[in-house]
Amino acid sequence: MMKKLKLGFPKGSLQDSTVELFRKAGTRISVSSRSYYPISDDEELEIMLVRSQEMARYVQDGFFDAGLTGYDWICESGAKVKEICELNYAKSGFRPVRWVLAVPEDSKIKSIKDLQGKRVATELLNYTKKYFAKNKVKADIEFSWGATEAKAGKLVDAIVELTETGSSLRANKLRVIDEMLSSTTRFIANTAALEDAWKKEKIESMSLLLRGALATEGMVGLKMNVPLQFLEKVSAVLPALRKPTISQLSDKNWVALEIIIEERTVKKIIPALKKSGATDIIEYPLNKIIY
C-alpha cells in the first residue's frame, strides 16, 4: 500500500497563489469548485481544502500531517505545531500582510489608549484581546462575521482588519492608528508526523522545493556569448553582487556567460550588454532556485 502524506491546502484568498507556487515547485494541483479534495500528480499526497483560520488546529490534532496557513492564524488559534519554513507570499503579492487597528478618518481617537471602554470589531478575536490586555486597555472586543470596514464609526468605534496595501482602508475613509501583527504564510507540520521517518523526509523535501520556487519570484536567467576581448567590459555591466558562470566555447576566443538577475533590471541591462560586445543573448524564466 502506497504511503500518503495528508496535506491541508488553504481554501480562500491563498488558494490560487498556493496552487501556482506548487506548480513551480514541480507539483501540479487541480482544484474543482465542486470538491474539497484537489487532485495532484503526486500520488503520495492526500489533499483537502480547509480555511486558513482552521488549519493550525487540524494540523495540531493530526487530521493533517502538514499544511499551509498564515502566521496570524497560528497565533489566533494557539495551536501547537512545528513551523517548517516561512513562505513570503500572500493573495496578491510577495509582501507580509498586516493586521491593523483602524478608525474613521474624522475620529478623535489617536491611539489604542483612546479605546478604553470603546467597542472594537475584528475576525482576529483572540489575538486582539491579548493585544489590548498587553496594552492595559479594556475595550468591548467583538467577533466580526464580515464587512468589518463598514462597521467603523457606525456600529463600533474601531476595527482590527487585515490589509496588504491599505487601499481598501483608504477607500473606506479609515485611518490606521496601530499595526498589531505582520504575517506571512507558513508551512507547518504535526509534531507526531515528524517522528515518522518517511513523512519527515517528504515534508522536508516539499519545504526545499517550495522555498526554491518562491526564490525565483522576480528573477530571470540570462545567457550570452562574449568574445574574450570584451569579457571585462560585459562583466562591468552586470550587477556587482551577481557573479556569472563563465564557460569556454569551442572557439577559444569566445566564452558563454550565464547569470541570474532581477527581472526589473533586464530591460536596462540587455541593451548595455549588446553595446559592450555580448551576442546571442537569451532571457529565460526560472522555476526553482535551490541555495
C-alpha positions in Angstrom: 0.0 0.0 0.0 1.4 3.4 -1.0 2.3 5.8 1.8 0.4 9.1 1.9 1.1 12.5 3.4 -2.1 14.2 4.5 -1.8 17.8 3.4 -4.1 20.7 4.4 -4.4 23.1 1.5 -5.6 26.7 2.2 -9.1 27.5 0.8 -9.9 31.1 0.1 -7.6 34.0 -0.5 -4.4 32.0 -0.6 -5.7 29.1 -2.7 -4.8 30.3 -6.2 -1.3 31.6 -5.3 -0.6 28.4 -3.5 -1.6 26.3 -6.5 0.8 28.4 -8.6 3.6 28.0 -6.0 3.3 24.2 -6.0 3.3 24.2 -9.8 6.6 26.0 -9.9 7.9 23.6 -7.2 7.0 20.7 -9.5 3.7 19.5 -8.2 0.5 20.2 -10.2 -2.7 20.5 -8.2 -6.1 20.8 -9.7 -8.9 22.3 -7.6 -12.5 21.9 -8.5 -15.2 24.3 -7.3 -17.4 21.3 -6.5 -14.9 19.4 -4.4 -12.9 19.9 -1.2 -10.4 17.3 -2.4 -7.9 18.6 -5.0 -6.2 16.2 -7.5 -2.5 16.1 -7.6 0.1 14.5 -9.9 2.0 13.5 -6.7 0.3 10.2 -5.7 1.9 10.4 -2.3 -0.2 13.4 -1.4 -3.7 13.2 0.1 -5.0 16.8 -0.1 -8.0 18.5 1.5 -9.1 22.2 1.3 -9.5 23.9 4.6 -9.9 27.5 5.6 -6.6 29.1 6.8 -8.3 30.1 10.0 -8.8 26.4 10.9 -5.6 24.9 9.5 -3.3 25.0 12.5 -5.8 23.3 14.8 -6.4 20.5 12.4 -2.6 20.0 11.9 -2.1 20.0 15.7 -4.8 17.4 16.2 -3.4 15.1 13.5 -6.1 15.4 10.9 -3.3 16.6 8.6 0.4 15.8 8.7 1.2 19.2 7.3 -0.5 22.3 6.0 -0.1 25.9 4.8 -1.6 28.8 6.7 -0.8 32.3 7.9 1.3 33.1 10.9 -1.7 35.3 12.1 -4.0 32.2 12.3 -1.4 30.2 14.1 -1.2 33.0 16.7 -5.0 33.2 16.8 -5.6 29.5 17.3 -2.8 29.0 19.8 -2.2 25.6 18.2 1.0 23.7 18.9 2.5 22.9 15.6 6.0 22.7 14.1 6.8 25.5 11.7 8.8 24.0 8.9 9.5 27.2 6.9 8.3 30.7 6.1 6.9 31.3 2.6 6.6 35.0 2.0 3.6 35.3 -0.3 0.0 36.4 0.0 -3.1 36.7 -2.0 -1.8 39.3 -4.5 1.9 39.8 -3.8 5.1 38.8 -2.1 5.0 41.0 1.0 3.7 40.4 4.5 0.1 41.1 5.3 -0.7 43.3 8.3 -3.4 43.4 10.9 -4.0 47.0 11.8 -6.1 48.9 14.2 -8.1 51.5 12.3 -10.7 54.2 12.9 -12.7 56.6 10.7 -10.6 59.5 9.3 -12.6 62.0 11.3 -12.4 60.1 14.6 -10.8 61.8 17.6 -9.2 58.5 18.6 -5.4 58.8 18.1 -4.0 55.6 19.7 -5.1 52.3 21.3 -5.1 54.1 24.7 -8.1 56.2 23.5 -10.2 53.0 23.0 -10.6 52.4 26.8 -14.3 51.4 27.2 -14.9 51.6 23.5 -16.2 48.9 21.1 -13.9 47.1 18.6 -14.8 44.6 15.9 -12.5 42.0 14.3 -12.2 38.5 13.0 -8.8 38.1 14.8 -10.6 37.9 18.1 -8.3 36.1 20.5 -5.1 37.8 19.4 -6.8 41.2 19.6 -8.0 40.6 23.2 -4.4 39.6 24.2 -3.0 42.7 22.4 -5.4 45.0 24.2 -4.7 43.3 27.6 -0.9 43.7 26.9 -1.5 47.4 26.4 -3.7 47.6 29.5 -6.7 48.8 27.6 -10.2 47.4 28.5 -12.5 47.5 25.5 -15.5 45.6 24.3 -13.9 43.4 21.5 -16.5 41.5 19.4 -16.2 39.0 16.6 -17.0 40.3 13.1 -18.6 38.0 10.7 -17.7 40.2 7.7 -18.0 43.7 6.2 -15.8 44.8 9.1 -14.7 48.0 7.4 -18.3 49.2 7.1 -18.8 48.9 10.8 -16.2 51.5 11.8 -17.8 54.7 13.1 -21.3 53.3 12.9 -21.6 50.0 14.8 -18.2 50.1 16.5 -15.5 52.7 17.4 -12.6 50.9 15.7 -11.8 47.8 13.8 -8.8 45.4 13.6 -8.6 44.4 9.9 -6.2 42.6 7.6 -4.6 44.6 4.8 -2.0 44.1 2.1 -1.7 47.5 0.5 -4.0 49.7 2.6 -6.1 50.6 -0.5 -9.3 49.2 0.9 -8.9 51.1 4.2 -8.3 54.3 2.3 -11.3 53.7 0.1 -13.5 53.3 3.2 -12.0 56.5 4.7 -10.3 54.7 7.5 -7.1 55.7 9.3 -4.6 53.3 10.8 -3.6 54.1 14.4 -1.6 50.9 15.2 0.0 47.9 13.4 -0.7 44.9 15.6 0.7 42.0 13.6 2.7 41.3 10.5 2.0 37.9 9.0 3.4 35.6 6.2 2.4 32.2 5.0 3.9 29.3 7.0 4.4 25.6 6.1 3.6 23.8 9.3 3.6 20.1 10.4 2.1 17.9 13.1 4.8 17.0 15.7 3.9 13.3 15.7 4.1 13.2 11.9 7.7 14.4 12.1 8.6 11.3 14.2 7.8 9.2 11.1 10.9 9.0 9.0 9.1 8.8 5.7 6.8 11.7 6.5 9.6 13.8 7.8 11.6 13.4 4.6 8.6 14.1 2.5 7.8 17.3 4.4 11.4 18.5 4.3 11.6 17.8 0.6 8.4 19.8 -0.1 9.8 22.6 2.0 13.0 22.7 0.0 11.2 22.8 -3.3 8.6 25.4 -2.2 11.3 27.7 -0.9 13.2 27.2 -4.2 10.1 28.1 -6.2 9.5 31.2 -4.2 13.1 32.3 -4.5 12.6 32.7 -8.3 9.9 35.4 -7.9 11.1 38.5 -9.8 14.2 36.7 -11.1 15.2 35.5 -14.6 18.2 33.9 -16.2 20.4 35.4 -18.9 22.7 33.6 -21.3 25.0 35.2 -23.8 28.1 34.6 -25.8 31.0 37.0 -25.4 34.3 37.5 -27.2 37.2 37.2 -24.7 38.4 40.7 -25.6 35.0 42.1 -24.4 34.6 39.9 -21.3 35.7 42.5 -18.8 33.6 45.2 -20.4 30.5 43.0 -20.4 31.1 41.9 -16.8 31.2 45.5 -15.7 27.6 45.9 -16.9 26.3 43.1 -14.7 25.1 43.7 -11.1 28.2 43.6 -8.8 26.6 41.1 -6.3 25.8 38.6 -9.0 28.8 36.5 -10.2 28.2 35.0 -13.6 29.1 31.4 -14.7 31.6 31.5 -17.5 32.2 28.5 -19.8 34.7 28.2 -22.6 33.3 27.7 -26.0 34.8 25.5 -28.8 36.3 28.7 -30.2 38.9 29.6 -27.7 38.4 33.3 -28.4 34.8 33.1 -27.1 33.1 32.3 -23.7 29.5 31.6 -22.7 28.3 33.7 -19.8 25.2 32.9 -17.6 23.7 34.8 -14.7 20.5 35.1 -12.6 19.3 38.6 -12.1 16.2 40.6 -11.1 13.7 40.8 -14.0 13.1 44.5 -13.5 16.7 45.2 -14.4 16.7 43.3 -17.7 15.3 46.0 -19.9 18.2 48.3 -18.9 20.9 45.7 -18.9 20.3 43.9 -22.3 20.9 47.0 -24.5 24.1 47.7 -22.4 25.3 44.1 -22.8 24.8 44.3 -26.6 26.7 47.5 -26.8 29.5 46.1 -24.7 30.1 43.2 -27.1 27.7 40.4 -25.9 25.8 38.5 -28.5 23.2 35.6 -28.8 21.6 37.0 -25.6 18.8 34.7 -24.2 16.4 35.6 -21.3 14.6 32.6 -19.8 12.1 32.1 -16.9 13.0 30.2 -13.7 11.0 27.7 -11.7 13.3 27.0 -8.7 16.5 28.3 -7.2 17.9 26.0 -4.6 20.5 27.7 -2.4 
